[in-house]
Amino acid sequence: MKVASFTIAGTASYGVVTDKGVIDAGKRLKAYPTLKALLAKGSLDELKKLAGEKPDYALQDVACCRQYPIPTRSSASASTTPRIWLRAAIRRRRIR
């Protein structure tokens, strides 16, 4: 099962991607307005139930987005994290 965040006609949503198109889970699962909300609740079974239904949109009609349209970190911590990883990688190379 493939899951994607997407926009269509300026509206953001998420859904199940099939060979025939995209099933709009954001429209069908009112309890989970975003993919992030669905994943936070651990409700992937809800998406699996939709997998066999008729697609709402053709693949060429939607524009895929990044996985989480809402950032989860502040910009300050996000900019320092790669530096921390780089330092750790350099240390590992020195030890070996």
N, C-alpha and C positions, 0 to 999 in steps of 0.2 A: 504494500500500500504506500503510495506517495502522497505526501501532504505538502501544501504550499500556501503561502500568503500571496495575495494578488490584489490588484485594483481593476475595476471595470467601471467605466463611465465616471471616474473620479471617486468612486466609493471603494474603501478598503474592506477586504474580507479574507477568508481562508477556506480551504476545502480539500477534497480528495481529487487527485489527478488520475485520470484513466486514459486509455488509448482513444476513447471517443470524445473526451472533453473534461471539464471541471465540474464537480458537484459542489455547490456552494453550501458549506457547512455553517458558515456564519449566518446565513439567512434561515437555515433550518433548525439550528440548535440555539434557541434564544437564551438558554441558561449560560452559554459560553460565547459572548460577543466577539472575542478575539482568540487567536490560536494560543496566545500566552495564557489566557484564562483557562482554556481547555487543558493545556499541559500542566498548569499549576494544580488543577484538581485531579490529575491523573485519569482523565476520562477518555482514553483512546478507544475504549469499547464503543463509545457513542459514534466515533468516526467509522469504525469497522462496520457498523450497522448501515451506514450510508453508502458503502462501497459498491453495492450492487444496483443502486438506483440510477435513473436516467440523468445524464449530465445537464447542468443548467446553461453552461456556456461552452463554446468551442475553444480549443487551446489558443487559436490565433486571436481571439477576442479579448483575452485577459493579458495584463502586464504583471509578471511575477515580481514580487518584492523580496527583500531580505527576510530571513526567518522571523525576526522579532522587530516589527516596525517601531516599537516603543523601546528606547534605550533603557538598560537596566543598571548602568553604572554612570557615575558623574564623569564629565569630560576630563577632570583632573586625574582621577584614578586610572582611567582608560589610557591616558597618555604616558603614565609612568609604568604601567604593567609590562609593556614590551622591553623596557630598559631592565627591569628586574629579571625577566626571562633571559635576556642577553647576558647579564652578569652571571647568572647561574650556569649557563652554557659554557661561558669562558672558564669558570671555576672547574667544571667537570673535565674540560680538556686539559687543564693544568695538572689535575690529580692523576689522570690516566697516564 
